[in-house]
Structures are given as C-alpha cells and as structure tokens.
Amino acid sequence: MVLNRAGKNNDDNSFDWEDAVIDAAIMAGCSFFAVLVGLGAVGLLENPKVGLLAAGIAAGAQFCAVLAIKRGLREKE
C-alpha cells in the first residue's frame, strides 16, 4: 500500500526500501509544490530562484523525514 506512514518488511524480513522511497518521493513532491503555491499566493515569487530553492529545501527535508519515520515504524524482526 502506497502512502502508509508505517514502513514494512519484505518476505525475507528486510526493510522494504523501494516502498519507502516511493512514498517519500510522493510526499516530497507534494511539499515542493505546496511551498511554491504558498509563495505565489502571498506574492513572494518575484525571484523564482529563491522560490525554487525554498521549495527544494522543503522537499528534501520532507523526503528525509518520511524515510526516517517509515524506517522507525515497522514490525520488529
């Protein structure tokens, strides 16, 4: 199941990195575009490079946070 907050294991009890990376990428993409929309809504996208930098930082932080959460929330071996 995609976009589940808990990580899961493969059949051999190893962590399912593929599922976790896909979920993290989806959430990072949502964060990226949410920041761009927010900056545009309040008129702060006069300099697009700064907006893209802010959105990229937010996306990177979201990606790492989702991976950390999924890695910590899984069944014990």
N, C-alpha and C positions, 0 to 999 in steps of 0.2 A: 504494500500500500504506500503510495507516494504522499508526502507531506504529513507524516506521522511524527510527533515530537519525540517519540522513543526510538532509539536505534534498535536494530535487530541483528541476529546472528545468521550465518549461513548454516547449511545442513551439517557441516563439519565443526560447528561451534566457533568459527572465526567471525570477526566483525564484518558486517556487510558494508564495505566502504562504497561500493557503487551506488547503492540506495541512498546512503548518507550524503554523498557528493551531489547527486542529482537533486535531492531535497534542498541542500544548502545553496546550490546554484539558482534554483527557482526562487527561494526566499531572498537571495542577494539581488536578483533581478528586480523583484518587487520593490525592494528597498531603494535600489538605484533610481527607478522611475518615480517612486513616491517622493524622493528628495527633489528630483528635477521639477515635478509638478508643483511641489510646495514652494520651491524657489521662484518658479514662474508666476505662481498665484500672488505672491507678495511683491513681485517686481524686482527681485534680486538677481535676475539672469541677464543683466546688462553686459556682463563679461562672461561669455559662455565657458571659457576655460576654467574659471573659478567654480562655476556651477558643476561642470563635469568632474572637477577634482573633488568637490564636496560629495557628489553622488558616488564617485568611485571609492572614496574613503568609507562612506556609509555601507556600500555594498560589500567591501572587503571585511569590515567589522561584522556585518550580518552573516557572511559566509562562515567566518571562523567561529562565531557564536553558535550557529546551528550545528556545525560539526562537533563542537565541544559538548553541546547539550546531548546530541544523539549518541556520542561516544560514551557519555556517562550514564545515560538512561537506557540500559539494555539488560537482558537477562544474564545472571551470573552463570559462568561455565560450570 
